[in-house]
């Protein structure tokens, strides 16, 4: 109904709905129904993730990793579990799931396991609602019409948000 959301002093989040229809050239194969994934991505930002350790009785930052580009907001709604409806190769190629949406590290990594750092950041962002995964959040009607509802939290970053719609079959992106 609207392509903009005004972020004012009283902004407490908003809801958006994405509708779509699948245009067919041939009937849907009965043994492999279509699956859909709809991600929404907020403006990307560079993020420094730090680990604190207790040194000489005080807590200090001891290690850090800089992610070159991480979305300020990311939500993905799907018709089924991502690891079931999408192969790992297709996910990596199209960057649909939360772990694959992170861009490369901004500088050489000096820690043993940088994935631990990005995993911690994703867990924090999932907890505060800025990263969301809604399995079953895309409702498919008669293998043709679909709808996905998203709740955007109040702590959004201003900027352009983009959405993509993926039609999947047998673990592959077909459109």
Residue, then its C-alpha position, 0 to 999 in steps of 0.5 A: x500500500x505504500x513504498x515508504x515508511x516515515x521514521x519520526x520520533x514516535x516511530x515504533x516499527x511498521x509492517x509490510x506485506x509483499x504479494x506476488x504471483x507465479x506466472x507459468x509457461x507449463x503446469x507445475x510438476x506434482x512431485x516438486x511443488x514450488x518454494x519461495x524465499x523473500x529476503x528484505x535487506x537494510x542499508x549495509x554497514x561496516x561492523x566491528x565485532x569485539x571480544x572482551x576478556x578479563x585481564x588483571x581484574x578488569x574487562x578489556x577488548x582483546x580481539x576484534x574482527x571487522x566485517x566489511x559489509x553487514x546489513x543493518x536489517x535482514x529478514x527472510x520469509x520462506x515457505x519451508x526451512x532454508x536448508x530443505x528448500x535450497x542447496x548450500x551452493x545456491x544459498x551461497x551464490x544468491x546470499x539468501x540465508x542470514x549467514x551468507x548475507x555477510x560480506x567479506x572481512x574488511x581487513x586481514x583477520x588476526x583471530x583463530x575463528x572469525x566465524x565465532x565472531x560473526x555468529x555472535x553478532x548474528x545471535x545478538x541481531x536475531x535477539x534484538x529483531x534486526x535479523x529475522x528468519x520466518x520459516x513458513x512466513x510465505x503463504x502460497x495459495x494454489x501454487x500461484x499466489x503468495x504473500x509474505x508479512x514482515x514486522x520491521x522493528x523500531x530500531x531501523x537505520x534510515x535508508x533504502x531497503x531492498x527486497x528480492x523474491x526467489x522461486x525455488x524448485x528441487x533446491x535450486x533457484x529457478x527465477 
